[in-house]
Amino acid sequence: MEVLAPSSFKAYAAYLVIPGLAGIPGPGIAKWTRLWRLHSVWKADDHNTAIDLHRKHGPLVRIGPKHISVGDSSAIRIIYGLNKGFTKTGFYPIQCISWNKKPQMNLFSTCDEMFHRETKAPTTYDLVTYLDHTLSSVVDLGMWLQYYAFDVVGEFTFAKKLGFLQEGNDVDGMIEAIQGKLLYASVCGQIPEAHLLLLGNPLFPVFMPSMETWNHVLNLTLKAINSRASLQRDGELDSGEKPEAGKDMLSRWMAIHASDPEKLSTRDVIVHLSTNVFAGSDTTAIALRAVLYLLLRNPAAMARLNAEIDHADREGKLSKPVSCRESTSHLPYLQAVLKEAMRLHPSVGLILEHEVPKGGITLCDRHIPGETVVGINAWVLHRDARVFPDPDKFIPERWMDSDPQLLKKMEQSFFAFGAGSRTCIGKNISFIEMHNIIPQLLRECGIRLHSPEEGWKTNNHIRFPLQYLHFVRRPSHILTMSNRTLLLIGSGPGIGVAVASLFAQRYFDNIALFARNPVQLEKDRETILASAASANRSVTVQTWQVDIGDLRRLEEALAQVAQFGDLECVYFNAARVAPSPIFEFPISGIEEDFRVSNLALYAVAKWAMPLLCAKATSGTDCRPSFLVTSSLLPVDPIPELFALSMVKAAQANLVKSLDKAFTPQGVHVGLVVVGGEVSPSAPALNARNIAEQAWNLFAQKREAWTGQVTILEDGRVEWEPSI
């Protein structure tokens, strides 16, 4: 515990009244001891605490005896700019590794500015082409994003996968070990002197040599180097043979070392390759999780991004897999989504400490004395309502639609990867991988949250470098994938729920239900789930309360379905069935019937057909279909059902047009014609039998497609090759 002796107390008291520091607001106890900071970080909620403090006190908050948190973007260039005289604090050396019984500084842990400038250069060569070729598959679960990131970083660092995707687990406990190390660094870093008594004790590596084997990433790096070259007894690379410069970093750095060992020493190669694994894997995995989670929580944004990807794909602008160059050239909304996701969940969870040079500095119109520790937390900066209106909301459009002056201010305040000479070295790796995998993932798969009613937790235990541990903590939040979604327009106790139940039993993983009555929707949902369970199938059923005739609301709901899964079939079952004697039925009623049966059908088809056509050309085993419940009224109208007869005739013509336009593109367009009144007691015209015939129409192979099935009262079933 940080205990104050009488002399120390006097020193603390004197420090409290130093002009420029004593008047800065903050938690009362923080003025006296760093234990407040330690406790705040230990609780793993320091980022939220920092936001609250700055919203209460303004741009400067005192969080320690000589520690100031800064929440104004104008301070970025002052604190983190080149040659400003600020130096890193004792927080950073805790991140170093131990090798050859000595602590080894890296790009993150070093406090030496010249060392940082000279050793950063090897990480800057172009990785775009290599990453484009290594992206061979998409990941499906939150944890798999971490595995994916480790394997890709392994490829361009060592020219070998690390085995995470192949094994499907934490290889050699590397992720768990890293998390433990970073938890230690986050907490101990608040009182760095304690490190010398703990893991930083210089005697530990001498009397406990096995301690160096605790660093799993270092061990991995040494194994990779040993597989390419031998290490001499003094730990130096044997440069008897000059290695060829390959595409991976190890090959290139070994080539540099062979040509000029002083320019890039063995220590440099080992330490910075280890750093690269930390930087690339964690930065990427955390950013990917944030992007996907926020898209799933904001279906309108997901729908817009999917539409942009589909449009670019149809125009032949995207290859397989999608390259970073293609993403940045043809997917502007994706750029906004990535930026907004990293704004809301930046890679920096704690303040990036720097010590004010002697003589002091002016920050936010206040003089800050020399040797004061200052820093910026990206969470605070990114939630500044003066720069980001509605700062707690996910609004990608702000990066596209804001006026130039505000956009410039937003860019200046963007601190997700740090700033200046200490910008996160994993930034470019993360940037490229996000532009590769996000559009590829959304193009190939439908994604949903396993338990969307629950939120996720974040905590501030930093990831190396420059980020916090930020992941979905409960198994219920794992992202799950599904490629079979049925959209039922017009759910209800008859044909609608019967079709959905049967299709769920036999094929589909996701069922989306649209109807007006919320009580009936819930009943239908329970019926479908029970039906699927009886066939030992697990399905997800989601309901949307929608008045089908309200076209604006219908379009909004359709946009939300885009996040639910990969659309494979639309079944349109909406209609108003009511007496409408000719000349006695009001025109407003006819208009309403036309909106429900025709305009709504048109809107649904306009939204669905691009998705179904894309599905048809995906090369997967699928059955993209657009099916509509119809009747004999188009050919045998009933005067007492004049309005329904009229709109059903128009509907049949619309479906026939869809058939001619989209069946050649691989979408099965069909009519399920019900030849009479539906009744549970009817031998043929009961909902279950109609659903069975609808299934038979859907299940046809492409070469045997028919356009229409008619179920008659006498039990006959007639198949027509075309509508």
N, C-alpha and C positions, 0 to 999 in steps of 0.2 A: 504493500500500500504506500502511496505517496504521502509521507509524513513530513510536516514542517517543524523544524527546530526553531527556537526563538530567533536566531539570526536569519534563518531562511524566511521566517514570517516577515521580518522587517524588510528583507529584500523584495519579497512578493508585494508587500504593501507599498513600497516605494515605486515598484513597477506599475502598480495600478493607477498611480496619479501622473504618469508620464503624459505630457500633452500629446494629443492625437490618438491616444489609445484608451485612456480612462473613460472617456465619454461614449465609447462605442457600445451599443446595447447588446445584450445576449443573456443567456441563463446566468443567474447570479453565482452559482457555484463554479461555473466554468472559468470565472475570473481568477479563482484561487487554485485550481487543480486540473490536471489533464485527465483525472479519473472520470470526469463527466463525459469527455470524448470517448474514452475507452468503453464506458458503459453504453453509450449511444451506438457505437459500432458493434459491440457484443450483442446487443438486442437485434441486430441485423435490420434496423429500420432507420438508419442514419440519413438516408437519402430523403425519406419523407419528413423526418424531423427538420432537416435543413430547409426544405421547401416551406414548411410552416413558419420557421423562424424568420426567414427572409420576407415572407408575406406580412409578418407582424412588424419587423423592425426596419426593413429597407435593405439597401444594397450591401451594407457592412454589418456583420454580426460577429461578436466576440465569442469564440468557442473554446478558448483556453487562455492561460495566463498571458501568453504572447502570441496567440493564434487568432487570425481573422479570416472568416469565410467571406468571399467577395461574390456578389450576385449581379454584376453589371458587365455587359459585353465589352465596354470600353476599356476594361482592365486586362483583356486577353493579351493585346499586343504589348502592354506594359510588363506584365508578369512573365509571359512566355515568349516574347519576341527575342530575336537574335541580339546578342551583345548588350543586353539590358542590365547585366550585373547581378541578376537573381541566380541563386544556386539552389540545388535540391537539398532537402533536409535528410535527417537520419532515418526517415521513413523508408527510403528507397533501397539502401544497401541490404536490408533484410531480405530482399528478393534474390540476392546473388546465390550462386551455387558454390559448393566446396569441391575442389578437385586438386589432387596432389597435395592434400592437407592444407590448402590455402583457399580463402574466399576468392571467387573469380567474378569480377564485375561484368555486366552485360549492358546492352543498350538501354535497358529500363532502370537497372539498379545503380549504374554509375552516376556520380555527382560531377565527373570531370567533363566539362563542355567540349574540350578539344578531342578527347577520346570518343565522345559521342559523334562528333562531326565526321571524324575520319573512318569510323567503323560502320557507319550506317550505309554507305554507298553500295556494298555488294548486294544488298537486298532489293535494289531498285530496278533490276533488269526486267524486261517484258515477260510476263507469265501468261499472257492471254492465250497464245496458241497452245501452250502445254495444257492449261486447264480445260480448254475446249475439247481436247482429245481425251482427257481423263474422266470426263463426265459421261459415264456409260449407263447409269441407272439413276432412278430417283428413290429417295428414302421416304418411309411412310410414317414413322413414329418420332415423337419428340427426341427420345434418346438416340435414335438412329441418325439424327442430324449431327450429333456429337461424333458418332462413329464415322459418318461420312466425312466430316471436316478433318478428323485425324488421318484418315486414309489418303485424302487428297493432299494434305500437307506432307504426308510421308512420301507421296509420289514425287512432288516437285522438290522436296528437300533431299531425299535419299534415293530416288528412283525406285522405290519399293513401297507397296502398301503396308500399313502397320498391322493389318489383320483384323481390324474392328468389324468391318462389314462381313468378312468371311466367317468370323467366329460368332458374330452377333452378340458380343458382350464386351466388358471392359478388359482388354488384353493386359495381362500382368498387373491388374489393379491400378493402371496408370491414371485413369480419371479420378478415382477415389483418392489416390495419393496426392494428386495435384490439388484437389479440393481441400484436403487437410492442410497442405502447405500454405495455401492461400488464405484459409481461415486464420491460421497462425500469423501470417504476415499482416492481415488486415487489423487484427486486434493488437498484436505486439507493436505494430507500427505506430500506434498512438503514443506509446512511451518507448521509443527506440532503445533507450539505455538498457531496458530489461532484456533485450536480445543478447547482449554480451554475457548475461548470466544464464541464458537458456540455450537455444540451438546455435547461437552465434559465439559461444564460448570458444576461444581459439585453441583451448586444450582438448576439446572434444575430438577433433579429427586425428590428433596425435595419439591419444590414449584409447580412442574408439575408432579405428580405421574403417570398420564396417559401416560407419555412419554415412560414408559417401555412397554406399550402395542403396541408400534410402531414396535417392533421387532417380526416379524411374526414367524420366526423360533424358537425363545425362547418361544413364546406362544404355538406353536405346541408341543415343548418338555415338557412344563409344563402340557399340557393336557394329553399327553401320560403317563407321570409319575402319574398324578392324577387318571388315569384310572386303574392303577396297585396298587397304594399305596396312602396313604393320606400324605399330607404335614402338619406338626404341625404348630402352629401359628407363631413360629419363623422361619418357612421356612425349617425346617429339616424333613427328611423322618421319618415317624413312622415305626420303625423297630421292633414293637411288634411281628410280624410274619416274620419268615425267608422265603423269597421267593425262589422258585425253580430256578435253573440256566437253562434257556432255551437256544435256539440257537441265539436269538437276543441279541444285545449289552445291551439294557436296562435290560433284565432279568439277564444277567451275572453281570452287574455292580451293580444292586440292591442286588444280592447275596453277592458280595464282600463287599458292604457297610454294609449289615446286620451282616456279620461275623466280620468286623473290620471297624467301622465308621471312625477311624482316618486314615486308609490307603486310603480310597476313600470316601470323604465327600459328603454331599448332593450337595454342590456347585460344586464339581468336576463332579458329575453325570450330573447335569443340563448343565453346561458350555460345557463339552466335547461331550455330545450327540448333542447339538446344533452345535458345530463345525463339527461333523461328517456329518450332513446333508449338510452343506455348502461344505465341502471338497469332498464328494463322488459325489454329484449331478453335480456340475459345472465342476469338472475335467473331469468327464466321458462325459457329453454332448458336451463339447467343443472338446475333442479329437475325439469323434465319427464323429462330423460334419467335422472336418479337414480330417480325413481318407477318408470318402465317397466323399467329394468334390474333393480331389486330385486324387482319383481313377477315378472319372468321367471325370476329365480334362486330364487324361492320359490313354487312352483306351488300350494301349498295356499292361500297368501294370494291369489294370482291367481284361483283357483277361487272362493273365498269372495266376493271383490269382484265377479267376473262374476255370481255368483248374486244378489248384492244388487242389481246394476244390472238384471238380467233381471226380478227380482221387482218392482222399482219401475216398470219399463217396462210389464210386463203389467198392473199396476194403474193405468196411465195417469197416473203421477206425473211422468213425464219427457217433455219436449217434444223436438222436433228443430230445432236442436241443443239439448243439455242446457244449462240456464241455471245460473249460479252459485247462485241462490236455491234451485233444485230440488236441486242437489247437497248443499248444506248442510242442507236440510230433510229429505231422504229417503234419504241415503246415509251413515249414520254410520260404516260401516266404511271408506269412502273417506276420511273425515276422519282416521281413525287411520292409514291407509296413508300419506297425505301427510305427516302429522306424523312418522311413523317414518322415512320416506325422508329427510326433511330433517334428522332427528336423526343418521342414519348418514352422510349426505353434506351437511353444512350449507353455507350460502352463504359462510361466512367461512373462509378458508384460512390466514390469518396472524393474529397477535394484533392487536387494535385498540388501538393505543398511545394512552395519555394520560399527561400529566405530573402528578405528585403536587404539590399546592399547597404553598406554603411553610408550614413548621410540621410537615409530615409527616402521616401517617395510619396507622391501625391496620388491617391486613389479615391475616386468618387468625391472629389473636392475636399478631401481630408488628408492631412499629413500623417503618414505612417512611419514610425521611427525605424531605423536600421535594426537588423537581426530579428525583426518580427516575422513570424511565419504566416504567409498568406497563401490563398489558393482558391480555385473555383471548382464548384461541383456542377457538372453538366445538368444534373436533374434540376437544380435551381435555375440555371440560365435558360433552360428549355421550357420552363413553366412561367416565364415572365410575360404577364398579360399585356404589357406595353409593346412587346415585340410580336407575341403570338396570341392574337385574340382567341378566346375560348381555349386556353392553353391545355386543359385536361382532356380535350376531345381530339379524336383521330380525324383530321381533315386534310387529306393529301392535296386537295384542290388549292390550299393556301400557297403551295409552292408553284402553282401555275397561274393563278388568277390575281394574286396580290399586285398592287401598284409597284412600279420599279423602286421607289424609295423604301417602301416597307420590305420588299423582297431583299434589297441590299442589306437592310438591318437584320433580317432573318439569317441571311448567309453569314454575316459577321458574328452572329450569336450562336451559330451551330458549332457545338463543342463535343460531338459524339466521339471523336478520335483524338481529343486533345488539340494542341495547336503549336505553332512555331516549330522549333528544331526538335521538340519532343513529341511530335505527332506520332501516334501509334504506328509501329512498323508493320502491324498486321492489317492496316487500313486497305492497302491495295489488294492484298489477298482476299480479304473479306468482300471488297467491292466487286471483284471479278467473279467470285463464286456465287454471290447473291444474284448477279445478272445472268449467270448461267442457269442456276438450279430453280429459281422461283418461276420464271416463265415455262421452263420445261416441266416442272412439277404440276403447275396449274393446267398446262396443255394436256398432260397425259392422265391426270387423276382428278377425281373429285375428293375434296377433303372436308372433314367435319370434326367437331369436338365431340368426344365421347360423352361428356356430361356438360352440355352447354349452359345449364342452369348454374354452374359453379364458376367462380373466378379463379385466378391464379395468384400466387404469392411471389413477391420479389424480395431479395435481401441484398445488403450492401457489401458482403464479403467479396473483395475484389478478385477478379480473374487477371492473370498476368498476360499481357500488360494492359494497364489502363482500363480495367473494366471490373464489374461486379458480378457475383454469382447470381444468375438470373434465369431460373428455369421453372418449368411446370412441376410442382412438387408432389402432387398426388396422382396416383395411377389413373384416376378418372379424367385427368386432363390430357392424356396422351392423344395425339392426333391419329385418327384412324382413316383408312382409305377405303373407298368403295367405288366401283365402276358401273353399278346397275341401279339406276333410279327410275321409278315410275312416278309420273305426275298425273294425278287424277283431278280433273276439273269437274266439279259437281258431285261431291261425295254425298252419300245418303243411304238410307236403310235398304234400298233395293239393289239395282244393278251396280251402282257405284261401289259400295262396300263389298259386294260379292266379287267383282272384278279384282279389286285391290287385295282381298284376302287370298284369292286363288293365285294371283301373280306373286304374292309374297311367299306363299307356300312353295312355289315351284322355281322361282328364278331371282327375284329382285331382293336387294339388300336394303334399299331406302324407298319409302313410300311417302310422297308429298300429297297432302289432301287439301283441296280448296272447296269451301262451302260457306254459306251465310250463317248457319246456325251453330254456335259454339258448343252447345250441349250435345247436339247430334254428332259433331266432329269428334268430341271426346269419346262418345260411344263407339263410333266407327274405328277410332284408333285402338280402343281396347279389343274390339272384335278382330281386327287385323293382327294384332300382336298375339292373341290367343290362337288364331288360325295358324300363324307361322310356327308358334311353339308346338302345336300338335304335329307338325311335320319336322320337328327338331331343327328348325331354322331360327336364327336370330336376326331380326330386322329392326330398323329404326323407322319410326313413323312420326312425321312432323305435320302439324296442322296449321293452316292459315285461314283465319276468318275473313272471308272476302265476299262481298256482293259482286257476283260475276258481271253484272251490268254496269258497275262503277269502273270504267275502263282505266282511270288513273290509278285507283287502288289496285286493280288487277295487275297493271304493269309494275307497280312497286313490289307486289308480292312475287311476281315472276323473277324480278331481279334478285330477290332474297333466295330463291330456290337454287340459284347458281352456286351458292356455297354448300349446298346440301349434299351434292353428289354428282356423278357423271350421268347426265340425262340420257336415257336409252328409249323411253317410250312415253308418249303423251296419250292419255285416254280422255277424250272430251265427252262428258256425260251431262252437260248443263242444258236445261230447258225449263220453260214455264208451262206447266200442263194445267189449263183451266178452261172452262167453257168460254167460247168467244163467237157467239152467233153473228153471222155476216150482217153488216150494217148496224148492229146493235152494240158492237164492241168499240170502245173509244179509240181514237187514233193514238192517244198517249199510251194505251195498252199495247197496241201494235208496235209502237216505237220501242217500248220496253222489251217486248219479246224479241225484236230484231237485234237489240243490243246484246241480249243474253245469248241467243243462238247463233248470231252471225258476226257482229262486230267483235264480240269477245273471242269467238273462234278465230277470227282473222288476227287479232292481237296476239293470241297464244301461238298461232302458227308462225307469225312474223318473228316472234322471239325464239321459238323452238327449232325451226327448220335449219338455221345456221349451225346450231349445236348438233342436231341429228345428222346433218350432212358431214360435219367434221368427224363424228363418230363413225360414220360409214366408211370413211377413208383412212381410219386409224390403223387398219390392218389387224385389229383384234377380233376375236370371235364374239360378235355382238349382233343385235337385231334392232337397229334403229327403226322405230315405228311411230306412226301418228294415226290413231284410231278414233272413230267418232260413232257414238250411238245414234241411230237413225230409225226410221219407221216406214210404213207403206204410204204415209200421207202424201209424199211428193207425187206418187202415181195414182193414188186413190184418196183425194181430199175429202174431208168431212165438213159440211157447212157449219155444224155446231162447234167445230174446232177450227174455224176459219183462220185465225191468226197463227195457230200452231202449224196448220197445213201450209200456209204461205211461207213462213220462215223456214220450215223444214225443207221445202222445195229449194229455196235459195241456198240453204246450208248444203244440200246435196250437190248443187252446182259448184259451190265453193270448194268442197272436198274433191270433186272431180277435177277442178283446176289444179289443186295441190297435187293430185295424183299425176297429172300430166307433167307438171313442172319438176317434181322432186323424186318420183319413183325412179326415173333414169339416173338420179344422183345417189341411189342406194338407200332411200328412205321408203319403208313400206307404208303406204297410205291406204287406209281401208275403212269401210263402213260396216258396222254391226247393225243390221236391219231387224228390228223387232216387229213381227207381223201381227200385233194385237195388243190387248191389255195385259200388263204384267201382274201376276198374282202368285203368292206363295203356294197356293193349292193347285195352280195350273200345271198339267203334266209336262208341257213343253215350255210355256212362257213364264217360267219361274226364274228368279234372279240367278240361282246357281247354274241352271242349264245355259242361260244366256252367257254367263261368265265363262263357262266351259267352251262355248263356241268362239267367244272372243279370244280365249287362250289359243284355241286351234288356229285361228287366223294369225295371231301374233307369232306362233311357234313355227310357221311354215318356213322352209328353206327358200332362199332367194330365187332359185330357179323354178320353184313351184308356187310363187306368190299368186294369190288371188286378191281381187280388189274389194270383194263384198261377200259377206255371209248373211243369209236371211233365215231366221228361225220362225217357222209358221206354227199356228195353233194346233194343227193336226200332228205335230211332231216332226214334220219334214224339215230338213236343213238343206238349203240350196246355196251352191257356191258359184259366183260369177267371176270370170277371169279379170274383168275390169268393172269399174264403177259405172 
